[in-house]
Amino acid sequence: MTTVYLNGRFLAPDQALVPVSDRGFLFGDGVYEVIPVYGARLFRLDEHLARLAQSLAGIRLADPHTPGEWRRILEDLIERNGSGDRSVYLQVTRGPAPKRDHAFPAVVTPTVFASVSPIAPPPADLAERGVAAITREDIRWKYCHIKAITLLGNVLLRQEAVEAGCAEAILVRDGEATEGAASNLFLVRDDVLLTPPKGPFLLPGITRDLILELARDHGIPAREAPVPASWLACAQELWITSSTREILPVTRLDGAPVGTGRPGPVWARMHALFQDFKARQRAAG
């Protein structure tokens, strides 16, 4: 049976109840993380917990646990939920309040929730066909570096992509490509791997950072730089990345082919490096 974690207890999902006065429910007042698990090992847990702490600081909410406490909670939760590649969803809200009020309550009791789900395998034809994407204006707020549960803008943009038969919407703000609705963005231009620099308009992705590390360690030219939206259509390669979807090559953008219309050689090399890194993580666990 699936087990979830809620406020210090391990429960069946139908027993995990949150008050309707919870500010996460009423205002989207909270933050979250999604952490892959390969074998029994939490993937880059320290980095995920550091990003969680930064998100909590961004919404002025104290971290309810130390890194060691988080590790014990999440490892216990994983052990209770079988084996195989999975992902942990972790959410912290400002908790219930005596009345609905935009201002913070005087006394804060955070709600802490975590669950485990299987990681869906990548498309069987990924290495042959890649995926399609569309471009859309970035309609979201100005604090996208906070991994907030207030995701309606992302939801609407991702739904537009789904309805267009695409895997993702790549977002454009003030003439520059920022990221996907639920992913980070990479492209290859003049044989250099590029990704937009960190800042308030994109989420500092853990997979994104690992790709830059792998590129540096294996001699792949790479750098962070602003990406004019006009570069997308003429990119040699285009990728989207996230913790659960890993590295997806975008081979069609707004109905037109990207590069050769097939996953490129830089993606193939990075994909292999990433899979090798995962295999070492499983072995270490």
Phi and psi restraints in degrees (value plus and minus 20) as a CYANA .aco file:
   2 THR   PHI     -85.3   -45.3
   2 THR   PSI     119.8   159.8
   3 THR   PHI    -142.4  -102.4
   3 THR   PSI     117.8   157.8
   4 VAL   PHI    -138.3   -98.3
   4 VAL   PSI     147.9   187.9
   5 TYR   PHI    -135.5   -95.5
   5 TYR   PSI     112.9   152.9
   6 LEU   PHI    -165.6  -125.6
   6 LEU   PSI      93.9   133.9
   7 ASN   PHI      29.9    69.9
   7 ASN   PSI      30.1    70.1
   8 GLY   PHI      71.6   111.6
   8 GLY   PSI     -19.4    20.6
   9 ARG   PHI    -146.4  -106.4
   9 ARG   PSI     125.3   165.3
  10 PHE   PHI    -119.5   -79.5
  10 PHE   PSI     103.5   143.5
  11 LEU   PHI    -158.3  -118.3
  11 LEU   PSI     140.2   180.2
  12 ALA   PHI     -88.6   -48.6
  12 ALA   PSI     127.9   167.9
  13 PRO   PHI     -74.4   -34.4
  13 PRO   PSI     -57.4   -17.4
  14 ASP   PHI     -95.8   -55.8
  14 ASP   PSI     -26.0    14.0
  15 GLN   PHI    -121.0   -81.0
  15 GLN   PSI     -24.7    15.3
  16 ALA   PHI    -110.2   -70.2
  16 ALA   PSI      77.9   117.9
  17 LEU   PHI    -133.4   -93.4
  17 LEU   PSI     117.8   157.8
  18 VAL   PHI    -140.2  -100.2
  18 VAL   PSI     116.8   156.8
  19 PRO   PHI     -80.9   -40.9
  19 PRO   PSI     126.5   166.5
  20 VAL   PHI     -87.0   -47.0
  20 VAL   PSI     -34.8     5.2
  21 SER   PHI    -104.7   -64.7
  21 SER   PSI     -17.4    22.6
  22 ASP   PHI     -83.9   -43.9
  22 ASP   PSI     112.9   152.9
  23 ARG   PHI     -89.2   -49.2
  23 ARG   PSI     -40.6    -0.6
  24 GLY   PHI     -84.6   -44.6
  24 GLY   PSI     -59.5   -19.5
  25 PHE   PHI     -92.2   -52.2
  25 PHE   PSI     -61.7   -21.7
  26 LEU   PHI    -102.3   -62.3
  26 LEU   PSI     -55.4   -15.4
  27 PHE   PHI    -144.7  -104.7
  27 PHE   PSI     -26.2    13.8
  28 GLY   PHI      45.8    85.8
  28 GLY   PSI      12.8    52.8
  29 ASP   PHI    -109.4   -69.4
  29 ASP   PSI      62.7   102.7
  30 GLY   PHI    -199.5  -159.5
  30 GLY   PSI     157.0   197.0
  31 VAL   PHI    -154.5  -114.5
  31 VAL   PSI     149.2   189.2
  32 TYR   PHI    -171.1  -131.1
  32 TYR   PSI     148.2   188.2
  33 GLU   PHI    -160.1  -120.1
  33 GLU   PSI     132.5   172.5
  34 VAL   PHI    -146.3  -106.3
  34 VAL   PSI      98.5   138.5
  35 ILE   PHI    -139.9   -99.9
  35 ILE   PSI      96.1   136.1
  36 PRO   PHI     -85.3   -45.3
  36 PRO   PSI     133.5   173.5
  37 VAL   PHI    -149.6  -109.6
  37 VAL   PSI      97.7   137.7
  38 TYR   PHI    -130.7   -90.7
  38 TYR   PSI      97.9   137.9
  39 GLY   PHI      50.1    90.1
  39 GLY   PSI    -137.4   -97.4
  40 ALA   PHI    -137.8   -97.8
  40 ALA   PSI      -3.5    36.5
  41 ARG   PHI    -128.6   -88.6
  41 ARG   PSI     105.7   145.7
  42 LEU   PHI     -89.1   -49.1
  42 LEU   PSI     107.6   147.6
  43 PHE   PHI     -99.5   -59.5
  43 PHE   PSI      94.6   134.6
  44 ARG   PHI      31.6    71.6
  44 ARG   PSI      29.7    69.7
  45 LEU   PHI     -79.9   -39.9
  45 LEU   PSI     -61.9   -21.9
  46 ASP   PHI     -78.1   -38.1
  46 ASP   PSI     -62.2   -22.2
  47 GLU   PHI     -87.1   -47.1
  47 GLU   PSI     -60.0   -20.0
  48 HIS   PHI     -84.8   -44.8
  48 HIS   PSI     -61.4   -21.4
  49 LEU   PHI     -89.2   -49.2
  49 LEU   PSI     -52.8   -12.8
  50 ALA   PHI     -85.5   -45.5
  50 ALA   PSI     -61.2   -21.2
  51 ARG   PHI     -87.0   -47.0
  51 ARG   PSI     -58.2   -18.2
  52 LEU   PHI     -79.3   -39.3
  52 LEU   PSI     -65.5   -25.5
  53 ALA   PHI     -81.5   -41.5
  53 ALA   PSI     -59.0   -19.0
  54 GLN   PHI     -86.9   -46.9
  54 GLN   PSI     -59.3   -19.3
  55 SER   PHI     -85.5   -45.5
  55 SER   PSI     -63.5   -23.5
  56 LEU   PHI     -81.4   -41.4
  56 LEU   PSI     -63.3   -23.3
  57 ALA   PHI     -82.1   -42.1
  57 ALA   PSI     -56.2   -16.2
  58 GLY   PHI     -84.3   -44.3
  58 GLY   PSI     -48.3    -8.3
  59 ILE   PHI    -125.5   -85.5
  59 ILE   PSI      -8.6    31.4
  60 ARG   PHI      40.5    80.5
  60 ARG   PSI      29.5    69.5
  61 LEU   PHI    -146.5  -106.5
  61 LEU   PSI     106.8   146.8
  62 ALA   PHI     -86.3   -46.3
  62 ALA   PSI     121.3   161.3
  63 ASP   PHI     -87.1   -47.1
  63 ASP   PSI     103.9   143.9
  64 PRO   PHI     -95.3   -55.3
  64 PRO   PSI     -31.1     8.9
  65 HIS   PHI    -160.3  -120.3
  65 HIS   PSI     135.0   175.0
  66 THR   PHI     -98.1   -58.1
  66 THR   PSI     142.8   182.8
  67 PRO   PHI     -75.0   -35.0
  67 PRO   PSI     -59.9   -19.9
  68 GLY   PHI     -83.9   -43.9
  68 GLY   PSI     -60.2   -20.2
  69 GLU   PHI     -85.5   -45.5
  69 GLU   PSI     -62.9   -22.9
  70 TRP   PHI     -78.1   -38.1
  70 TRP   PSI     -65.5   -25.5
  71 ARG   PHI     -79.0   -39.0
  71 ARG   PSI     -66.1   -26.1
  72 ARG   PHI     -83.4   -43.4
  72 ARG   PSI     -62.4   -22.4
  73 ILE   PHI     -82.0   -42.0
  73 ILE   PSI     -68.7   -28.7
  74 LEU   PHI     -91.6   -51.6
  74 LEU   PSI     -58.6   -18.6
  75 GLU   PHI     -85.4   -45.4
  75 GLU   PSI     -58.1   -18.1
  76 ASP   PHI     -83.4   -43.4
  76 ASP   PSI     -63.5   -23.5
  77 LEU   PHI     -82.2   -42.2
  77 LEU   PSI     -62.4   -22.4
  78 ILE   PHI     -81.9   -41.9
  78 ILE   PSI     -64.9   -24.9
  79 GLU   PHI     -80.3   -40.3
  79 GLU   PSI     -51.6   -11.6
  80 ARG   PHI    -100.0   -60.0
  80 ARG   PSI     -24.9    15.1
  81 ASN   PHI    -142.7  -102.7
  81 ASN   PSI      14.0    54.0
  82 GLY   PHI      58.9    98.9
  82 GLY   PSI    -177.9  -137.9
  83 SER   PHI    -148.1  -108.1
  83 SER   PSI    -197.9  -157.9
  84 GLY   PHI      76.9   116.9
  84 GLY   PSI     154.0   194.0
  85 ASP   PHI     -94.1   -54.1
  85 ASP   PSI     108.4   148.4
  86 ARG   PHI    -162.9  -122.9
  86 ARG   PSI     157.0   197.0
  87 SER   PHI    -152.6  -112.6
  87 SER   PSI     125.5   165.5
  88 VAL   PHI    -122.2   -82.2
  88 VAL   PSI     107.3   147.3
  89 TYR   PHI    -120.5   -80.5
  89 TYR   PSI     105.1   145.1
  90 LEU   PHI    -145.1  -105.1
  90 LEU   PSI     108.3   148.3
  91 GLN   PHI    -154.2  -114.2
  91 GLN   PSI     116.5   156.5
  92 VAL   PHI    -146.8  -106.8
  92 VAL   PSI     102.9   142.9
  93 THR   PHI    -133.6   -93.6
  93 THR   PSI     150.9   190.9
  94 ARG   PHI     -94.4   -54.4
  94 ARG   PSI     -24.4    15.6
  95 GLY   PHI      64.5   104.5
  95 GLY   PSI    -195.0  -155.0
  96 PRO   PHI     -94.7   -54.7
  96 PRO   PSI     135.4   175.4
  97 ALA   PHI    -155.1  -115.1
  97 ALA   PSI     134.7   174.7
  98 PRO   PHI     -86.4   -46.4
  98 PRO   PSI     -45.0    -5.0
  99 LYS   PHI    -168.1  -128.1
  99 LYS   PSI     141.0   181.0
 100 ARG   PHI     -98.8   -58.8
 100 ARG   PSI      93.5   133.5
 101 ASP   PHI    -169.6  -129.6
 101 ASP   PSI     112.0   152.0
 102 HIS   PHI     -79.8   -39.8
 102 HIS   PSI     -55.3   -15.3
 103 ALA   PHI     -87.4   -47.4
 103 ALA   PSI     132.0   172.0
 104 PHE   PHI     -81.3   -41.3
 104 PHE   PSI     124.3   164.3
 105 PRO   PHI     -88.7   -48.7
 105 PRO   PSI     134.6   174.6
 106 ALA   PHI     -84.7   -44.7
 106 ALA   PSI     -56.5   -16.5
 107 VAL   PHI    -136.0   -96.0
 107 VAL   PSI     104.7   144.7
 108 VAL   PHI    -131.7   -91.7
 108 VAL   PSI     105.8   145.8
 109 THR   PHI    -142.8  -102.8
 109 THR   PSI      74.8   114.8
 110 PRO   PHI     -79.0   -39.0
 110 PRO   PSI     128.2   168.2
 111 THR   PHI    -117.7   -77.7
 111 THR   PSI     104.4   144.4
 112 VAL   PHI    -136.6   -96.6
 112 VAL   PSI     102.0   142.0
 113 PHE   PHI    -151.8  -111.8
 113 PHE   PSI     123.3   163.3
 114 ALA   PHI    -168.5  -128.5
 114 ALA   PSI     124.6   164.6
 115 SER   PHI    -163.8  -123.8
 115 SER   PSI     146.2   186.2
 116 VAL   PHI    -144.4  -104.4
 116 VAL   PSI     115.9   155.9
 117 SER   PHI    -155.2  -115.2
 117 SER   PSI     132.0   172.0
 118 PRO   PHI     -85.0   -45.0
 118 PRO   PSI     128.9   168.9
 119 ILE   PHI    -109.1   -69.1
 119 ILE   PSI     104.5   144.5
 120 ALA   PHI     -88.2   -48.2
 120 ALA   PSI     117.7   157.7
 121 PRO   PHI     -87.5   -47.5
 121 PRO   PSI     135.0   175.0
 122 PRO   PHI     -86.9   -46.9
 122 PRO   PSI     140.3   180.3
 123 PRO   PHI     -73.6   -33.6
 123 PRO   PSI     120.3   160.3
 124 ALA   PHI     -81.5   -41.5
 124 ALA   PSI     -50.0   -10.0
 125 ASP   PHI    -121.5   -81.5
 125 ASP   PSI       1.7    41.7
 126 LEU   PHI     -76.1   -36.1
 126 LEU   PSI     -67.1   -27.1
 127 ALA   PHI     -90.0   -50.0
 127 ALA   PSI     -37.4     2.6
 128 GLU   PHI    -117.3   -77.3
 128 GLU   PSI     -59.9   -19.9
 129 ARG   PHI    -133.6   -93.6
 129 ARG   PSI     -48.4    -8.4
 130 GLY   PHI      49.3    89.3
 130 GLY   PSI    -179.9  -139.9
 131 VAL   PHI    -150.7  -110.7
 131 VAL   PSI     146.4   186.4
 132 ALA   PHI    -124.7   -84.7
 132 ALA   PSI     132.6   172.6
 133 ALA   PHI    -162.8  -122.8
 133 ALA   PSI     143.5   183.5
 134 ILE   PHI    -142.9  -102.9
 134 ILE   PSI     141.3   181.3
 135 THR   PHI    -124.4   -84.4
 135 THR   PSI     123.7   163.7
 136 ARG   PHI    -165.5  -125.5
 136 ARG   PSI     132.9   172.9
 137 GLU   PHI     -83.4   -43.4
 137 GLU   PSI     117.2   157.2
 138 ASP   PHI     -98.1   -58.1
 138 ASP   PSI      86.6   126.6
 139 ILE   PHI    -116.5   -76.5
 139 ILE   PSI     -13.6    26.4
 140 ARG   PHI    -101.1   -61.1
 140 ARG   PSI     156.8   196.8
 141 TRP   PHI     -94.7   -54.7
 141 TRP   PSI    -195.7  -155.7
 142 LYS   PHI    -117.9   -77.9
 142 LYS   PSI      -7.7    32.3
 143 TYR   PHI    -144.3  -104.3
 143 TYR   PSI      31.4    71.4
 144 CYS   PHI     -90.2   -50.2
 144 CYS   PSI     -32.8     7.2
 145 HIS   PHI     -94.9   -54.9
 145 HIS   PSI     -34.1     5.9
 146 ILE   PHI    -108.9   -68.9
 146 ILE   PSI     105.7   145.7
 147 LYS   PHI    -103.7   -63.7
 147 LYS   PSI      53.1    93.1
 148 ALA   PHI    -107.6   -67.6
 148 ALA   PSI     131.9   171.9
 149 ILE   PHI     -98.3   -58.3
 149 ILE   PSI     -23.8    16.2
 150 THR   PHI     -99.3   -59.3
 150 THR   PSI      64.4   104.4
 151 LEU   PHI    -136.2   -96.2
 151 LEU   PSI      -0.2    39.8
 152 LEU   PHI     -81.1   -41.1
 152 LEU   PSI     -60.3   -20.3
 153 GLY   PHI     -79.3   -39.3
 153 GLY   PSI     -65.9   -25.9
 154 ASN   PHI     -81.2   -41.2
 154 ASN   PSI     -61.3   -21.3
 155 VAL   PHI     -81.1   -41.1
 155 VAL   PSI     -67.1   -27.1
 156 LEU   PHI     -84.8   -44.8
 156 LEU   PSI     -60.2   -20.2
 157 LEU   PHI     -88.4   -48.4
 157 LEU   PSI     -62.3   -22.3
 158 ARG   PHI     -85.4   -45.4
 158 ARG   PSI     -56.6   -16.6
 159 GLN   PHI     -84.7   -44.7
 159 GLN   PSI     -56.6   -16.6
 160 GLU   PHI     -79.8   -39.8
 160 GLU   PSI     -60.3   -20.3
 161 ALA   PHI     -84.1   -44.1
 161 ALA   PSI     -66.3   -26.3
 162 VAL   PHI     -78.9   -38.9
 162 VAL   PSI     -64.5   -24.5
 163 GLU   PHI     -88.2   -48.2
 163 GLU   PSI     -40.1    -0.1
 164 ALA   PHI    -110.9   -70.9
 164 ALA   PSI     -14.9    25.1
 165 GLY   PHI      55.2    95.2
 165 GLY   PSI       7.7    47.7
 166 CYS   PHI    -137.3   -97.3
 166 CYS   PSI     142.2   182.2
 167 ALA   PHI    -104.1   -64.1
 167 ALA   PSI     -43.4    -3.4
 168 GLU   PHI    -181.7  -141.7
 168 GLU   PSI     137.7   177.7
 169 ALA   PHI    -126.8   -86.8
 169 ALA   PSI     102.8   142.8
 170 ILE   PHI    -112.2   -72.2
 170 ILE   PSI     109.1   149.1
 171 LEU   PHI    -120.0   -80.0
 171 LEU   PSI     123.4   163.4
 172 VAL   PHI    -145.2  -105.2
 172 VAL   PSI     108.9   148.9
 173 ARG   PHI    -151.3  -111.3
 173 ARG   PSI     103.5   143.5
 174 ASP   PHI      32.9    72.9
 174 ASP   PSI      20.7    60.7
 175 GLY   PHI      63.5   103.5
 175 GLY   PSI     -20.3    19.7
 176 GLU   PHI    -138.6   -98.6
 176 GLU   PSI     119.4   159.4
 177 ALA   PHI     -94.1   -54.1
 177 ALA   PSI     115.4   155.4
 178 THR   PHI    -129.5   -89.5
 178 THR   PSI     -79.9   -39.9
 179 GLU   PHI    -189.2  -149.2
 179 GLU   PSI    -194.5  -154.5
 180 GLY   PHI    -110.4   -70.4
 180 GLY   PSI     151.0   191.0
 181 ALA   PHI     -81.4   -41.4
 181 ALA   PSI     -49.1    -9.1
 182 ALA   PHI    -163.9  -123.9
 182 ALA   PSI      21.6    61.6
 183 SER   PHI    -186.2  -146.2
 183 SER   PSI     144.6   184.6
 184 ASN   PHI    -115.2   -75.2
 184 ASN   PSI     148.4   188.4
 185 LEU   PHI    -142.4  -102.4
 185 LEU   PSI     116.3   156.3
 186 PHE   PHI    -152.5  -112.5
 186 PHE   PSI     131.0   171.0
 187 LEU   PHI    -166.4  -126.4
 187 LEU   PSI     136.8   176.8
 188 VAL   PHI    -127.0   -87.0
 188 VAL   PSI     103.6   143.6
 189 ARG   PHI    -157.2  -117.2
 189 ARG   PSI     108.5   148.5
 190 ASP   PHI      32.6    72.6
 190 ASP   PSI      19.1    59.1
 191 ASP   PHI      46.3    86.3
 191 ASP   PSI      -3.0    37.0
 192 VAL   PHI    -136.0   -96.0
 192 VAL   PSI     113.9   153.9
 193 LEU   PHI    -101.6   -61.6
 193 LEU   PSI     105.1   145.1
 194 LEU   PHI    -142.9  -102.9
 194 LEU   PSI     127.6   167.6
 195 THR   PHI    -165.6  -125.6
 195 THR   PSI     123.3   163.3
 196 PRO   PHI     -79.1   -39.1
 196 PRO   PSI     125.4   165.4
 197 PRO   PHI     -91.1   -51.1
 197 PRO   PSI     136.4   176.4
 198 LYS   PHI     -83.7   -43.7
 198 LYS   PSI     130.2   170.2
 199 GLY   PHI     153.0   193.0
 199 GLY   PSI    -193.1  -153.1
 200 PRO   PHI     -90.1   -50.1
 200 PRO   PSI     -32.6     7.4
 201 PHE   PHI    -119.1   -79.1
 201 PHE   PSI     -13.6    26.4
 202 LEU   PHI    -169.2  -129.2
 202 LEU   PSI     135.2   175.2
 203 LEU   PHI    -100.5   -60.5
 203 LEU   PSI     113.0   153.0
 204 PRO   PHI     -95.2   -55.2
 204 PRO   PSI      69.9   109.9
 205 GLY   PHI     -90.4   -50.4
 205 GLY   PSI     120.2   160.2
 206 ILE   PHI     -90.8   -50.8
 206 ILE   PSI     -62.5   -22.5
 207 THR   PHI     -84.9   -44.9
 207 THR   PSI     -59.6   -19.6
 208 ARG   PHI     -74.3   -34.3
 208 ARG   PSI     -69.4   -29.4
 209 ASP   PHI     -84.2   -44.2
 209 ASP   PSI     -58.3   -18.3
 210 LEU   PHI     -84.4   -44.4
 210 LEU   PSI     -59.4   -19.4
 211 ILE   PHI     -81.1   -41.1
 211 ILE   PSI     -62.2   -22.2
 212 LEU   PHI     -84.1   -44.1
 212 LEU   PSI     -58.3   -18.3
 213 GLU   PHI     -84.0   -44.0
 213 GLU   PSI     -65.9   -25.9
 214 LEU   PHI     -83.4   -43.4
 214 LEU   PSI     -59.7   -19.7
 215 ALA   PHI     -81.2   -41.2
 215 ALA   PSI     -65.9   -25.9
 216 ARG   PHI     -82.9   -42.9
 216 ARG   PSI     -62.3   -22.3
 217 ASP   PHI     -93.5   -53.5
 217 ASP   PSI     -38.4     1.6
 218 HIS   PHI    -140.9  -100.9
 218 HIS   PSI       0.8    40.8
 219 GLY   PHI      51.6    91.6
 219 GLY   PSI       5.1    45.1
 220 ILE   PHI    -113.0   -73.0
 220 ILE   PSI      98.0   138.0
 221 PRO   PHI     -78.8   -38.8
 221 PRO   PSI     105.0   145.0
 222 ALA   PHI    -173.2  -133.2
 222 ALA   PSI     128.7   168.7
 223 ARG   PHI    -180.7  -140.7
 223 ARG   PSI     140.3   180.3
 224 GLU   PHI    -111.1   -71.1
 224 GLU   PSI     111.2   151.2
 225 ALA   PHI    -181.6  -141.6
 225 ALA   PSI     129.8   169.8
 226 PRO   PHI     -77.0   -37.0
 226 PRO   PSI     124.1   164.1
 227 VAL   PHI    -138.7   -98.7
 227 VAL   PSI      79.5   119.5
 228 PRO   PHI     -76.5   -36.5
 228 PRO   PSI     120.9   160.9
 229 ALA   PHI     -78.8   -38.8
 229 ALA   PSI     -48.4    -8.4
 230 SER   PHI     -86.3   -46.3
 230 SER   PSI     -39.9     0.1
 231 TRP   PHI     -93.5   -53.5
 231 TRP   PSI     -40.9    -0.9
 232 LEU   PHI     -82.1   -42.1
 232 LEU   PSI     -64.2   -24.2
 233 ALA   PHI     -89.3   -49.3
 233 ALA   PSI     -43.5    -3.5
 234 CYS   PHI    -131.8   -91.8
 234 CYS   PSI      -4.0    36.0
 235 ALA   PHI     -88.0   -48.0
 235 ALA   PSI     125.8   165.8
 236 GLN   PHI     -88.4   -48.4
 236 GLN   PSI     -61.2   -21.2
 237 GLU   PHI    -162.9  -122.9
 237 GLU   PSI     134.4   174.4
 238 LEU   PHI    -160.5  -120.5
 238 LEU   PSI     111.6   151.6
 239 TRP   PHI    -149.9  -109.9
 239 TRP   PSI     135.2   175.2
 240 ILE   PHI    -143.1  -103.1
 240 ILE   PSI     125.1   165.1
 241 THR   PHI    -155.9  -115.9
 241 THR   PSI     127.0   167.0
 242 SER   PHI    -180.5  -140.5
 242 SER   PSI     150.6   190.6
 243 SER   PHI     -82.8   -42.8
 243 SER   PSI     -58.6   -18.6
 244 THR   PHI    -117.5   -77.5
 244 THR   PSI     -44.2    -4.2
 245 ARG   PHI    -118.9   -78.9
 245 ARG   PSI     -25.2    14.8
 246 GLU   PHI      39.7    79.7
 246 GLU   PSI    -136.0   -96.0
 247 ILE   PHI    -145.0  -105.0
 247 ILE   PSI      89.4   129.4
 248 LEU   PHI    -126.6   -86.6
 248 LEU   PSI     103.8   143.8
 249 PRO   PHI     -99.2   -59.2
 249 PRO   PSI     106.6   146.6
 250 VAL   PHI    -111.3   -71.3
 250 VAL   PSI      96.1   136.1
 251 THR   PHI    -128.9   -88.9
 251 THR   PSI     -27.5    12.5
 252 ARG   PHI    -160.0  -120.0
 252 ARG   PSI     107.7   147.7
 253 LEU   PHI    -148.4  -108.4
 253 LEU   PSI     101.3   141.3
 254 ASP   PHI      33.0    73.0
 254 ASP   PSI      16.9    56.9
 255 GLY   PHI      65.9   105.9
 255 GLY   PSI     -26.4    13.6
 256 ALA   PHI    -129.3   -89.3
 256 ALA   PSI     130.1   170.1
 257 PRO   PHI     -88.3   -48.3
 257 PRO   PSI     127.4   167.4
 258 VAL   PHI    -119.6   -79.6
 258 VAL   PSI     104.4   144.4
 259 GLY   PHI      39.7    79.7
 259 GLY   PSI    -144.0  -104.0
 260 THR   PHI    -102.9   -62.9
 260 THR   PSI     -24.3    15.7
 261 GLY   PHI      63.5   103.5
 261 GLY   PSI     -11.1    28.9
 262 ARG   PHI    -154.4  -114.4
 262 ARG   PSI     137.3   177.3
 263 PRO   PHI     -74.6   -34.6
 263 PRO   PSI     116.6   156.6
 264 GLY   PHI    -111.6   -71.6
 264 GLY   PSI     154.4   194.4
 265 PRO   PHI     -89.2   -49.2
 265 PRO   PSI     -51.3   -11.3
 266 VAL   PHI     -88.9   -48.9
 266 VAL   PSI     -61.3   -21.3
 267 TRP   PHI     -80.3   -40.3
 267 TRP   PSI     -65.4   -25.4
 268 ALA   PHI     -79.0   -39.0
 268 ALA   PSI     -60.6   -20.6
 269 ARG   PHI     -89.2   -49.2
 269 ARG   PSI     -63.8   -23.8
 270 MET   PHI     -87.1   -47.1
 270 MET   PSI     -57.7   -17.7
 271 HIS   PHI     -79.6   -39.6
 271 HIS   PSI     -63.9   -23.9
 272 ALA   PHI     -85.5   -45.5
 272 ALA   PSI     -61.3   -21.3
 273 LEU   PHI     -83.1   -43.1
 273 LEU   PSI     -60.1   -20.1
 274 PHE   PHI     -86.3   -46.3
 274 PHE   PSI     -62.6   -22.6
 275 GLN   PHI     -85.1   -45.1
 275 GLN   PSI     -56.5   -16.5
 276 ASP   PHI     -86.0   -46.0
 276 ASP   PSI     -59.7   -19.7
 277 PHE   PHI     -82.0   -42.0
 277 PHE   PSI     -64.3   -24.3
 278 LYS   PHI     -80.5   -40.5
 278 LYS   PSI     -62.7   -22.7
 279 ALA   PHI     -82.1   -42.1
 279 ALA   PSI     -57.9   -17.9
 280 ARG   PHI     -87.7   -47.7
 280 ARG   PSI     -54.7   -14.7
 281 GLN   PHI     -83.4   -43.4
 281 GLN   PSI     -64.2   -24.2
 282 ARG   PHI     -81.5   -41.5
 282 ARG   PSI     -64.2   -24.2
 283 ALA   PHI     -84.5   -44.5
 283 ALA   PSI     -55.7   -15.7
 284 ALA   PHI     -92.2   -52.2
 284 ALA   PSI     -43.6    -3.6
